[in-house]
Each structure stands twice: as structure tokens, then as C-alpha cells.
Amino acid sequence: MSLGGRVVLRFVLIAFGAAAIVFLPAGTWRFWQGWMTIAVFFLPTTFAFAYFLRTNRALIERRLRNREQEGTQRWLMRLAAPMFLGALVLPGFDYRLGWSRSLAGAVPAWFSVASAGMVVAGFLLVFRVLKTNSFAGRTIQVDAGQTVISTGPYAWVRHPMYLGSVVLWMFTPLAMGSWVALPAFALLIPFHAIRLLNEEKLLRAELAGYGEYCRKTRYHLIPFVW
């Protein structure tokens, strides 16, 4: 199958999976925050894949790889899969059962919309990272010809893609109208921290110049914090 065909097939499968994860727990198609969140995930992602299919097909190939080669990373991803799924189904159940409304009051509609805007902002940062670093794959490994990137968002933090991911995931439950799901999504922060520290260990060992880059770029994930 062509690269474009594989991308389209993956999008179709993810779209059906996303609809099931969002609307089956909610028990209704009238979950407007669910529709909005799916839109703010899929529209930027569709644009990004279309852009890179025209400009950097090698990057798309790297983004389609999902089999981790490093043992610790394989263990982390196996642990993360049920954690992600559990977090994603919570807002739908919250909508159906009214947990947030009972405990803290409904998330205001304007705040859900603003949170959806922050999800888009997280995607924009990820897009900027991908434009800056064509070796930014989904799996942790060093490819032939890979070099250290220290410009653009990599001048702020060592792992700007993880920063964009943290932003978009932390605002996802709020975009979906759920206070209750927020702690579950917050677990993604320590997951990213463990993952990036292991990644840095690999890159220091296998990528020439990465140790010097780490000495110059102090912060791992959040500027001026850590």
C-alpha cells in the first residue's frame, strides 16, 4: 500500500475508534463537547499529515512506526496504553452520569471552547517541532544521518514535542466538559517525564553532540521549571 493509502487507512480506523471512545460512554450523539474535541484533534492532524506528505515523506514514515526497539520504552508504552484509554473514556461517562456537575458544577461552555483552543495550541507546537526536526519519530531510536537539533522550540526545552503533547492532553478533559477526568490526564505528565529521561539516556549514548546540547539547554520539558 502507498504511503498516502496507509495514512488514510490509519485515519479512518482512528476516527472510528475515537467515535467509539467518546460517544459509547456518553450514551448519546448529543455530546457536543465530544464532537468539538474530535474536530480539534482531527482537523490539525489532517492538515499536518497532508502538509508533510507533500514536503517530507520520510517524516511521515517515521511517524507511522510504532514498534519501540528499546526495552524500557516498550514497557512504558504497554503501561501507557490502558492508562490513555481509561482517561479518554472518563469524560463520556462523566457526561452521562453527571459526576462533575454533582461534585464541582458543570464546566462552563466558554471554558470548554477556550480549552479546545489550547488543544489546538498544543498541536501547533507539535507541528512546529515536526517542521524543525524531521527525525522526530514516534519511537525512540537514532536513525542514520540524524543530528542534534538545537534551534526553534529545541532552544527552549529539550523535548518540545512532549511539551506540546502535555498541553493538548491536559486541556482535553476540560474541552470535553469534565473536571473529574483531569487527574487521570495529569498522570500523563509523570509518564512523559519518565519517557524523556530514558530517551535522553539513549541519545547521550548514541547521538553525537547530544550531551553538549543538554549542557546548553537546561530545561527538559517546561521552560523555567524543569
N, C-alpha and C positions, 0 to 999 in steps of 0.2 A: 504494500500500500504506500502511496506517495506520502510525503511529509504533510502536505495540506490535508490529505484524507485522514491521516492519523489524528491531526489536530481537531478536525471536525467531529470525528467519531468520539474522541475523548470529551469534547464539549457537550455532545448530545447525551452521553452517559452521565456526565456530571450534572447536567441540567435535570435529568430525571431523578437522580439521586438527591439533588438539592431540594426539589419539589417534595419528595417523599419525607425528607428530614424535617422540612419546615411545616408542611401542611397536614401530614398524618397526625403528629402530636397535637396540633391545634384543632383538628377535627372539623375544619371548615376552610373554604376557599376565601372567606371574607376577612382573613387576617392581613390587613393592608400593610402593616409593618413588615410582614414576611415578603410580600410582593416587592416592596421598596428595597429591602435588603438584598434580595436576589438580583434586582436590577442594578444596584450599585456594585455588586460583585461581578456580574457578567458583562456589563457594558464596558468598563475599563479593561477587563481581561480580554474581551474580544478585540478591542482596539489594539491592545498591546501585541497580541498574537498576530493580528493582521499586519501590523507595522513591521514586526521582526521577521515575518515570513517574506517580506519584500526586501528587508535591509540586512538581516543577519540570521540566515537559516541555521548556521552552526549553533547559535544560541538556543534556538528552538529545540534542536536535537538534544542539547544538554538539559534543557528544562523538561524534556519528556522522559529522561532517565529517572527511575525511581528505586533502583536496587542499590542500597548502600553497600560499599565494599569494606568499610571499617567496622570492626566488631561492636564497639561501644555505640556507634551511630545506629547500627541495626537494632540494638537493644532499645535505644531511646525511641526509635520510630515505632517499634512494636508496642511500647508502653504508651506512646502518644496517641495511637490510633483510637483506642476506646475512650481516652480522655477527651479528644476532639469530638468524637461522636456524642458522648454524653453531654458535653457543653452545648453542642448545636441543637439537640432535641429539647433542651430545657425551655427556651423561650416559647416554643409552641405549646408545651404543656402548661406553662405559666399563663399564656393567653386563654387556654381552655378552662383552667381551674382557678384563675384569678389570684394566684399567690402574691404577686407584687401589689395588686390592688388592695388585698386584705392587710398586708404587713406594712406597706410604706406608701400606699397611694399609687395610682396609675402613673406611668411615665408620661409627662405632657407630650402632646403630639409635636409641638415645636421642637422639643428636646430630642425626640426620635429623629426628626428631619435633620437637625443640626448634627446629630451623631452619625447619620448616614453621610453627611458631608465630610466628617472626619474619617470615615471608612474610605471615601474617595481620596482624601489627602494621603492616607496610608498607601493606597495603590499608586498614587502619583510618585511618592518617594521610591517605591519598588521599581516603577518604570524608569525613573532617573538612574537608579542603580544599574539596571539592566543595560541602559544605553551607555553607561560609563564602563561597565565590566562585562565583556562578552563571555567570560569564563564563569559567570555566576550561575552554576547549575543547581539542581535540586539536591543532588547528592554531594557528599563531602569527599573530594578527591582532587589531586593535582594532575592536570592534563598536560600533554606535550605542548611546549611553547608558551605555557602560562607564565605570566609575570605579575609582580606586585602592582596593584592599583592604589595610588595614594591621592588621587585628585577627586574633584567633585564631592559627593557625600562621603567618600572614604577619607577626606581630610577632616571630617567632623568626628566620626567614630569608626572603629574597625569593622563593624558589622551593620552598615546602614540598612541592608535588606531586612535583617531581623528587627531593626527599629521600626521600619515601615509595617512589618507584619504585626508587631506588638500594638501599634497604633490602630490598625484596622480591626484586629481581633478584639481589643479592649472596648471599642465603641460598637461592635456588632450587637451584643445583647441589648444595649441601650437603643440602638436603631430599631431593634425588634420589640421594644417596649417592655423589657424585663430587667428589673432590679435584681431579682433572685438569681438569675443566671450569671451575673457579673463575677462573683467569686470563682465560679468554675472556669470562666475565661481567664481570670487572673492567674490561674495555675500555669498558663502558657508562658508567663514571664520567667519563672524558675526553669521551665523546660528549655526555653531559648538560652538562658544563661549557662546551663549545663552543656547544651549542644555546642554553643560557640566556644566555650573554654576547651572542649575536646577538639574542636575544629582548629583552634589556634595551636594546640599542641602538634597536630598533624602538619599544619602549614609551616610552623617553625622548623620542623624536621625535614620537610620535602620541598618547600618553595624558597628558592634563593632570594635573600633580601627581606624576608618577612619579619625576622627578628628585629632588624633595624627599623622597619616600618612601625612595629609595635612600640619601640622606644620613642619614636617621634609622635605617634598618635596615642594619646594616653587613655582615652575612654573606649571601653568595649562596646557599649550599647546605647547609653543615654548620655548626651553631652553634659559635661559639668557635674555628673552624678556618679557614673560607673562605666 
